[in-house]
Amino acid sequence: MKKEYTILAPMMAPIHFRLIINVLRNCGYNFELLENDGPNVVQEGLKYVHNDTCYPALLVIGQFIDALHSGKYDVNKTALVITQTGGGCRASNYIHLLRKALKKAGLEQVPVISMNLSFLEHNPGFHITLSMIRKFVAAMVYGDALMLLRNQTEAYEVHKGDSNKMVEKWSNYLTDQFNHGKALSRKQQREILFRIVKDFASIEIKKVPKVKVGVVGEIYVKYSSLGNNNLEDFLRGQDCEVNVPGLMNFALFKVDNRLEDIKLYGGNPIKYFFVNLLMKYLLEMQDTLIEAIKSEPRYHAPQPYAHTKSLINGVIGYGDKMGEGWLLTAEMLELAEEGYENIVCAQPFGCLPNHISGKGMIHRIKAINEKSNIVPIDYDPSATRVNQENRIKLMLAVARENLNKQLEQQNQPN
């Protein structure tokens, strides 16, 4: 597979995925990140996937089949890769829907690789190694840093485009470092993260009061512009500062769940040992990221995982682990606590975990933090973009009114 195949991967979080794809290329595989979008992707998804299926599955499968039908790839020398968490979310079954869709489209010769750490499938042409996992974690940490710094700088930059240029600069640098086996040790990561933060802090900004909006939700719709109709661009166009929580907490949440499952239900002690090692490693990497962000006063660092987890005590149970589970509620509470009380909860229509942990928890969050201003937005093939954006504009109207009241109170003489 390394020598002969092109392996296609779906797009989700652009900054992170471009780094991860470069990691996989560095490991000898010919990976390509798909960036085809538009209505044809949705139509291909609707054609080959039942329209009651989870919207992210429909989009991912539609993007794959649209690419294979484009004529750009030799379908006899092309493979597809898709992640599987092994949890109760329907996402663990996307791979079976994809194979069924390929058969229906006359493309059943195209192999599908399962990228997972749960030993769900064995892929003879593709193997995840410890070295690869280490590089994945590094790419995830750097991706979180670049996304956070870009979002907190772009809203106030004097020269438009400076933040995106900085992301491009550091993405290219990190790719080159990965290719030479560098930027991976804790010492190197710490040094580079501090340099990245300092470099972003050199961008000229004009700090003015703006509506701050957090984005949470089902992981694909939360990050993918294809899944959320370019939500981040829309919010920036409404003159907002956007805060999208990073991938590190989701990774920690998934690993933490594995540890809890073994504690509750029993399991292989050797597996527990290695999963616990991974948990500690991820926590150390998150601590380094937070320390680097805090080195520049202009930036607002995310909270440690332990704090985020503590926020849901007495609010929702830790047993709520399907999909984004309790983490979705915790991220909304954290955003509201940190001044990003205006929140878009992006969810695929029919996603039960999101309707419970997201939309279903809005009233409870409002009782805890009365400033919270949350709008749940459903995304599916039949939902119109105009309707989605109008509902977000109503939330922003309330946000601007609250901001103006706050400014008036600050300007009143004592």
MOZIRA-V674394 format. One record per backbone hydrogen bond with DSSP energy under -0.5 kcal/mol. CO is the residue of the C=O (numbers start at 0). NH is the residue of the N-H. If there is no record, write none. Layout:
co=CO nh=NH
co=CO nh=NH
This chain:
co=0 nh=4
co=4 nh=6
co=4 nh=29
co=5 nh=7
co=5 nh=78
co=6 nh=31
co=7 nh=80
co=8 nh=33
co=11 nh=13
co=12 nh=16
co=13 nh=17
co=14 nh=18
co=15 nh=19
co=16 nh=20
co=17 nh=21
co=18 nh=22
co=19 nh=23
co=20 nh=24
co=21 nh=25
co=22 nh=26
co=23 nh=28
co=24 nh=27
co=28 nh=30
co=29 nh=6
co=31 nh=8
co=31 nh=33
co=37 nh=40
co=37 nh=41
co=38 nh=42
co=39 nh=43
co=40 nh=44
co=41 nh=45
co=42 nh=46
co=43 nh=47
co=44 nh=48
co=49 nh=52
co=53 nh=56
co=53 nh=57
co=54 nh=58
co=55 nh=59
co=56 nh=60
co=57 nh=61
co=58 nh=62
co=59 nh=63
co=60 nh=64
co=61 nh=65
co=62 nh=66
co=63 nh=67
co=64 nh=68
co=65 nh=69
co=66 nh=69
co=66 nh=71
co=67 nh=70
co=72 nh=74
co=73 nh=76
co=76 nh=5
co=78 nh=7
co=79 nh=112
co=80 nh=9
co=81 nh=114
co=88 nh=91
co=89 nh=92
co=90 nh=93
co=92 nh=95
co=92 nh=96
co=93 nh=97
co=94 nh=98
co=95 nh=99
co=96 nh=100
co=97 nh=101
co=98 nh=102
co=99 nh=103
co=100 nh=104
co=101 nh=106
co=102 nh=105
co=106 nh=109
co=108 nh=110
co=110 nh=79
co=112 nh=81
co=112 nh=114
co=113 nh=115
co=114 nh=83
co=120 nh=122
co=121 nh=123
co=122 nh=125
co=126 nh=128
co=128 nh=132
co=129 nh=133
co=130 nh=134
co=131 nh=135
co=132 nh=136
co=133 nh=137
co=134 nh=138
co=135 nh=139
co=136 nh=140
co=137 nh=141
co=138 nh=142
co=139 nh=143
co=140 nh=144
co=141 nh=145
co=142 nh=146
co=143 nh=147
co=144 nh=148
co=145 nh=149
co=146 nh=150
co=147 nh=151
co=148 nh=152
co=149 nh=153
co=150 nh=154
co=152 nh=155
co=152 nh=156
co=155 nh=205
co=157 nh=159
co=158 nh=161
co=160 nh=164
co=161 nh=165
co=162 nh=166
co=163 nh=167
co=164 nh=168
co=165 nh=169
co=166 nh=170
co=167 nh=171
co=168 nh=172
co=169 nh=173
co=170 nh=174
co=171 nh=175
co=172 nh=176
co=173 nh=177
co=174 nh=178
co=175 nh=179
co=176 nh=179
co=176 nh=181
co=177 nh=180
co=184 nh=188
co=185 nh=189
co=186 nh=190
co=187 nh=191
co=188 nh=192
co=189 nh=193
co=190 nh=194
co=191 nh=195
co=192 nh=196
co=193 nh=197
co=194 nh=198
co=195 nh=199
co=196 nh=200
co=197 nh=201
co=198 nh=201
co=199 nh=202
co=203 nh=157
co=203 nh=158
co=205 nh=207
co=210 nh=212
co=210 nh=240
co=211 nh=341
co=212 nh=242
co=213 nh=343
co=214 nh=244
co=215 nh=345
co=217 nh=221
co=218 nh=222
co=219 nh=223
co=223 nh=227
co=224 nh=229
co=229 nh=233
co=230 nh=234
co=231 nh=235
co=232 nh=236
co=233 nh=237
co=234 nh=239
co=235 nh=238
co=238 nh=210
co=239 nh=241
co=240 nh=212
co=242 nh=214
co=242 nh=244
co=245 nh=249
co=246 nh=250
co=247 nh=251
co=248 nh=252
co=249 nh=253
co=250 nh=254
co=251 nh=255
co=252 nh=256
co=253 nh=257
co=254 nh=258
co=255 nh=259
co=256 nh=260
co=257 nh=261
co=258 nh=262
co=259 nh=263
co=260 nh=264
co=261 nh=265
co=267 nh=271
co=268 nh=272
co=269 nh=273
co=270 nh=274
co=271 nh=275
co=272 nh=276
co=273 nh=277
co=274 nh=278
co=275 nh=279
co=276 nh=280
co=277 nh=281
co=278 nh=282
co=279 nh=283
co=280 nh=284
co=281 nh=285
co=282 nh=286
co=283 nh=287
co=284 nh=288
co=285 nh=289
co=286 nh=290
co=287 nh=291
co=288 nh=292
co=289 nh=293
co=290 nh=294
co=291 nh=294
co=292 nh=295
co=294 nh=296
co=295 nh=298
co=298 nh=300
co=303 nh=306
co=303 nh=307
co=304 nh=308
co=305 nh=309
co=306 nh=310
co=307 nh=310
co=308 nh=311
co=309 nh=312
co=311 nh=314
co=311 nh=315
co=316 nh=319
co=318 nh=320
co=319 nh=325
co=321 nh=324
co=323 nh=326
co=323 nh=327
co=324 nh=327
co=324 nh=328
co=325 nh=329
co=326 nh=330
co=327 nh=331
co=328 nh=332
co=329 nh=333
co=330 nh=334
co=331 nh=335
co=332 nh=336
co=333 nh=337
co=334 nh=339
co=335 nh=338
co=340 nh=342
co=340 nh=372
co=341 nh=213
co=342 nh=344
co=342 nh=374
co=343 nh=215
co=343 nh=345
co=344 nh=376
co=345 nh=217
co=346 nh=378
co=347 nh=350
co=349 nh=351
co=350 nh=354
co=351 nh=355
co=352 nh=356
co=353 nh=357
co=353 nh=358
co=354 nh=359
co=357 nh=360
co=358 nh=361
co=360 nh=364
co=361 nh=365
co=362 nh=366
co=363 nh=367
co=364 nh=368
co=368 nh=371
co=372 nh=342
co=374 nh=344
co=376 nh=346
co=378 nh=348
co=379 nh=382
co=383 nh=387
co=384 nh=388
co=385 nh=389
co=386 nh=390
co=387 nh=391
co=388 nh=392
co=389 nh=393
co=390 nh=394
co=391 nh=395
co=392 nh=396
co=393 nh=397
co=394 nh=398
co=395 nh=399
co=396 nh=400
co=397 nh=401
co=398 nh=402
co=399 nh=403
co=400 nh=404
co=401 nh=405
co=402 nh=406
co=403 nh=407
co=404 nh=408
co=405 nh=409
co=406 nh=410
co=407 nh=411
